[in-house]
Amino acid sequence: DVNYALGYLRSNAKAYGINKRQIAVLGGSAGAQIATLVGVTAKTGEFEIKGIDHSVQAIVNIDGITSFVHPEAAAEGIYAAYWLGGDRMENLKAWKQASALEYLHKKSPPILFLNSSFDRFHAGRDDMIQYYDSEGITYRVNSFENSPHSFWLLEPWFSLTIDHIAQFLNNQFK
């Protein structure tokens, strides 16, 4: 659905005043996992939609995991199993397909990670950062100590979240 929405925005860019070379995808929690997956899988084949360009030039991941199969994702159990059609052992293929970390490539878009103090929501992030480092891809990480998982909805973190996003996107789209 997100890929179709991005395709719609691209094909109607003129009507909406959208610069097709400056599209970012952003999400929080499960939305961040989806945004990151969408961002790194454009033009990779697995999720490509014929005739639709759903690529993005930046990703903002607000406390979302990048891998369901990473050892740090052990806490992803019953709820992920509902979404992914069974637990990890029953449907490992779906768990891997939902993991952005499985799709990284040299042209993966720059990413901003905004993280709470809960390690569980960072599953795979450090491996993704390591890959981005090795390929020279831009990334930023901002962590908010002693913050709840929903920090981006609350002050004092809400304003900081907006500031970090604006700064990152301004740097990417200058």
Order of alpha helices (4+ residues) and beta strands (2+ residues): alpha-alpha-beta-alpha-beta-alpha-alpha-beta-alpha-beta-alpha
